[in-house]
Amino acid sequence: MKINASGHNIEINSTIREDLEEKFEKISNRYSSLISLDVTITKEHGEYEVELRTNYEGAAIAASGKDKVMYPAINKAAKKLEAGLAHRKGILKDNLHEKPVVTAPEIAYEKIQEMKLP
């Protein structure tokens, strides 16, 4: 998976890049159809905000995290991204299952009509 990292009011150095690659390697292995991940790290008013964006199976998934320290902000955003990806994967698997056909109301209606109630 290709990670495109950019920063606002912060320089993305090799240490941050390596940490991002290590953090998202697990997600990349679990969701093999992920091609790229856009990471934007912003520092404003002494607080870091990390925004993550990717496309997974035809849907855009985005997540963000804030903290006064950069690495916990990255962790928060990564957890939210993983939850979004798991939700999308669940929706895709749910659509593969055949839905049961409900015939009970019609049968019950017919039986009530056949009964001779006083």
N, C-alpha and C positions, 0 to 999 in steps of 0.2 A: 504494500500500500504506500502510495506517495503522500507525504505530509508537506503541505504548503503552509509555512509559518510566516506570519508578518506581525509587526509590532507598531503600536502607536505610543509615542513617548517612551519607548523602551527598545533597546537593540537586542535582536535575537542572535545570540552567539552560539558557538558550537556546543557548549554545555547544555544550554536550553534545548537545542535541537536533538541532542542525544537523549535527553530525558524524555522528550516528547515521543521519540521513536521507541524507546523502551516501554513507556506507558501504554502506547497504543498497539504494541506488537501482539498482545493477548487478544485484543479486540479484532485485530487483523486476521489472526489465526481462526478465531471463532466464526467470523463473517467473511468468508473468503471472496465473496463477490464485491467487496469494497475496493474501489480503485484508488480514490484519493480522499484526503481529509484536509479541509481548510481550517487553520488555526489562527485566530487573531487575538493577540494579547495587548490589552490596553491598560495604561497606568494613569489614573486621574484622581486627584485629591488624596493621594496616599493609599489608594485601594486598587488592586489588580482585578481586571475583568477578563475572563477567557471565554471566547466564543468559538464553538466548533460547528462546522457544517459539512455534510456529506450527502451523497445519494446512495440509497440502498433499495434495490429491486424496484426502481421506478418511483420512489418517494424521497423527497428531501427531508433529511433529519437534521435538526439543529439543537444545540444545547449550550448553556452558558453557566459560568460559576464565578462568584466574587469572593474575595478575601483580602485581608491586609497583607498577606504573604502570597507570593506567586504560586508556589508549588501546591499548597492546599486548594487554591483556586482552580488549578489544572485538574486536581483529583476530583473536585466537585463536578466540574464540567464533564470529565470522563465517565463518572458514575451516571450522570443524566443521559449522556450519549448512549451508553450501554443499555440503559433502561429503554430508551427510544428504539434502539435497534431490536431489542428482544420483543418489544410490543409489535413492531412491524413484522418480524419473523412469525410471531403468533398469529397475526392477521392472515398472513400468506398461507400458513398451514391450515388454519380454520377454513379457508376458502376451498381447500382441496377435499375436505370431507363432504360426503353426500348427506344432505339434510333429510331427516325422516319425514315421511308424508303422514299427516295426521288425518285419520278417517273416523276417529271416535265420535265427534259430534253428530255426523250423519247417521251412524249406526244407532246411537242412543236415541236420536229423534225418531227413527223408524220403529224401534222397539216400543217407545212410549205410544206411538200411534196404534200399534197392534194390541196394546193392552186395553182391556175394557175396564175403565175406572168408573166408579159410581158417580 
